[in-house]
Amino acid sequence: MNKRDYYEVLGVGRTASEDEIKSAYRKMAMQYHPDRNPGNQEAEDRFKEATEAYEVLKDVQKRQTYDQFGHEGLSSAGAGFGGAGFSGFDLSDALRAFMRDFGGFGGGGSIFDDFFGGGRSGERYNRGEDLRIKLDLTLEEIQSGVDKTLKVKRQQVCDVCNGSGLAPGASRQTCPDCRGNGQVRTMARTLFGTIQQVKTCPRCRGTGEVVTNPCPNCRGEGRLRGISQVKVHVPAGVSSGNYMTLEGQGNIGRNNGQPGNLIVVFEEKEHHIFTRQGNNVICLLPISFTLAALGGEVIVPTLNGDEILKVPTGTQSGKVFKLRAKGIPHLNAYGNGDELVQVTVWTPTKLSSEDKELLKTLGRSESFTPPKSDKSFFSKLKDSLGL
């Protein structure tokens, strides 16, 4: 399907400034973010499309390439994630880009403030910062789901002032600069004349109040950095790049402000036996020549323990067997993927003199001579080897 024009996607003109592009993307991200539209595939697609457009148009070089050559120019120039164009741009890429520029992790206000409301500017300022933490998971944990207890470094309520930020006996006073409004008005001269601007009061930081005698323990912040334990339930079937938002588990806000959120990003550990492919897992299994020729049974590892696989007579190297429903569960759905077992016939490297004589005798047998003109045989062999 043909891609839409990136300027059209964001609803901006081709001469739009960087700020206009950023503002347009921010608006669309808020509207179509997966957290606001759970289970809505159309919203997810719009979110990915908008993020892809934003990633190109905010970058001067990518934008010049796109303006001159269009989508084809970006693909040939390797301008996308991972240097392979945007053909592989998925939801995890979009979420990482979104959180990078608008997540506010460790910073002040963020786009997440808009997701969770907020009244006047002081209330938004007092909201704690969102935090992000990476959680590494094994394939076994992903296959079954798991409960984890995380140690999180975050801002916690000061136990001396109980979050008020005040020294014992002290009280808050109305900010003299904004007179309790949390905002101040300034005049700025521009090419179009003098413009009146309204911004957050720098003295009280939007709260409308000031502390004249702050708590000596937290210096008036009402919070201190510490380590907390947070429990999280990881559902079966997650993938690298999926994330979970734990509301209220981020930094506590200043002076008993609303806490931020904790975003837990899942990462899959490399497995020593299995390779994941979607919800299927792939296992390479070496078998002996005698087993391949005569057939028999062999023990195969799975994510749930060992299984017995029946190998038919005359099995060729590269043959793939399917163990149904032994793979990864479908996230938020029923059923599991499969385990694909690809056998490889192992050739011995150390042979005794007696072994060699036996093989030479067998080698002279017509049964051990590969077919010369059986096209169907070679066709099947190519299929089994994926050629």
JOHU-V449954 format. One record per residue. RES is the residue in one letter. D_CENTER is the distance of its C-alpha to the mean C-alpha in Angstrom with 1 decimal. Layout:
# JOHU-V449954
RES	D_CENTER
RES	D_CENTER
This chain:
# JOHU-V449954
M	25.4
N	26.2
K	23.7
R	24.9
D	26.1
Y	23.5
Y	26.2
E	26.9
V	23.3
L	23.2
G	26.9
V	28.2
G	31.1
R	31.1
T	32.6
A	30.0
S	29.4
E	26.1
D	26.4
E	27.1
I	24.0
K	21.8
S	23.6
A	23.4
Y	19.6
R	19.3
K	21.6
M	19.7
A	16.3
M	18.1
Q	19.7
Y	17.0
H	13.9
P	12.5
D	13.5
R	17.0
N	17.1
P	15.9
G	16.7
N	17.9
Q	17.0
E	19.2
A	17.5
E	14.0
D	15.8
R	17.5
F	14.4
K	13.0
E	16.6
A	17.2
T	14.3
E	15.5
A	19.0
Y	18.2
E	16.7
V	20.0
L	22.5
K	21.6
D	22.2
V	25.9
Q	26.1
K	23.7
R	25.5
Q	28.8
T	27.9
Y	26.7
D	29.9
Q	32.0
F	30.6
G	28.1
H	25.1
E	27.0
G	27.3
L	23.6
S	23.2
S	26.1
A	25.1
G	21.6
A	20.4
G	16.8
F	13.6
G	14.7
G	18.3
A	18.5
G	18.9
F	16.7
S	17.5
G	14.1
F	12.2
D	9.7
L	7.7
S	4.3
D	7.1
A	8.7
L	6.6
R	6.4
A	10.1
F	11.0
M	10.1
R	11.8
D	14.9
F	15.3
G	13.3
G	16.5
F	15.1
G	18.4
G	20.3
G	22.6
G	22.1
S	19.0
I	18.0
F	17.0
D	20.8
D	21.5
F	19.4
F	21.4
G	24.8
G	27.0
G	30.7
R	32.5
S	31.1
G	32.0
E	29.9
R	26.8
Y	27.6
N	28.1
R	24.7
G	22.7
E	19.7
D	16.1
L	14.5
R	11.1
I	11.1
K	9.3
L	10.5
D	11.6
L	12.8
T	15.6
L	16.1
E	18.9
E	16.9
I	14.4
Q	17.6
S	19.4
G	17.1
V	17.8
D	18.8
K	17.9
T	19.6
L	17.8
K	19.9
V	18.8
K	20.7
R	21.5
Q	24.4
Q	26.8
V	30.1
C	33.0
D	35.4
V	38.4
C	38.3
N	36.1
G	33.7
S	36.5
G	36.7
L	40.5
A	43.1
P	45.4
G	47.8
A	46.1
S	45.0
R	43.0
Q	44.9
T	44.4
C	42.9
P	45.9
D	44.0
C	42.4
R	44.8
G	42.1
N	40.3
G	37.3
Q	37.7
V	40.1
R	41.6
T	42.2
M	44.0
A	42.7
R	44.8
T	43.3
L	44.9
F	45.3
G	47.1
T	46.3
I	43.2
Q	42.6
Q	39.1
V	37.6
K	35.1
T	34.0
C	36.8
P	36.1
R	38.4
C	37.1
R	33.6
G	34.0
T	35.2
G	38.9
E	40.0
V	40.6
V	41.2
T	44.4
N	44.3
P	40.8
C	39.8
P	40.5
N	37.7
C	34.7
R	36.7
G	36.4
E	32.6
G	32.9
R	30.0
L	29.4
R	26.5
G	26.2
I	24.2
S	23.3
Q	22.2
V	19.7
K	19.4
V	16.4
H	16.6
V	13.8
P	14.8
A	15.5
G	13.5
V	9.8
S	7.7
S	5.5
G	1.7
N	4.1
Y	5.7
M	9.5
T	11.9
L	15.1
E	17.8
G	20.4
Q	18.9
G	18.3
N	21.3
I	24.6
G	26.1
R	29.3
N	32.5
N	31.1
G	28.7
Q	25.9
P	23.0
G	19.5
N	16.4
L	14.0
I	10.3
V	9.1
V	5.6
F	6.3
E	7.4
E	10.2
K	13.5
E	15.9
H	18.7
H	22.4
I	23.5
F	21.0
T	18.7
R	16.2
Q	16.6
G	14.8
N	16.5
N	19.3
V	20.0
I	22.4
C	25.1
L	27.8
L	31.2
P	34.3
I	37.6
S	41.2
F	43.4
T	45.8
L	43.1
A	42.0
A	45.6
L	47.0
G	44.0
G	43.1
E	40.4
V	37.6
I	35.1
V	31.4
P	28.6
T	25.9
L	23.1
N	25.8
G	28.7
D	31.2
E	32.5
I	35.7
L	35.5
K	38.7
V	39.3
P	41.9
T	44.8
G	44.3
T	40.5
Q	39.4
S	36.9
G	33.5
K	34.1
V	31.0
F	31.4
K	29.2
L	28.7
R	27.8
A	25.2
K	24.5
G	20.9
I	17.6
P	18.1
H	16.9
L	14.4
N	16.6
A	19.4
Y	22.3
G	22.9
N	21.4
G	20.8
D	23.5
E	24.2
L	25.7
V	28.3
Q	29.7
V	33.0
T	34.5
V	38.2
W	38.8
T	41.9
P	43.9
T	44.5
K	47.4
L	50.4
S	53.8
S	57.0
E	57.5
D	53.9
K	54.6
E	57.9
L	56.4
L	53.7
K	56.4
T	58.4
L	55.4
G	54.6
R	58.0
S	57.4
E	56.6
S	53.9
F	51.9
T	52.3
P	49.3
P	50.3
K	51.4
S	51.2
D	49.2
K	46.8
S	45.1
F	44.5
F	42.8
S	40.8
K	39.5
L	38.8
K	36.8
D	34.7
S	34.1
L	33.0
G	30.8
L	33.1
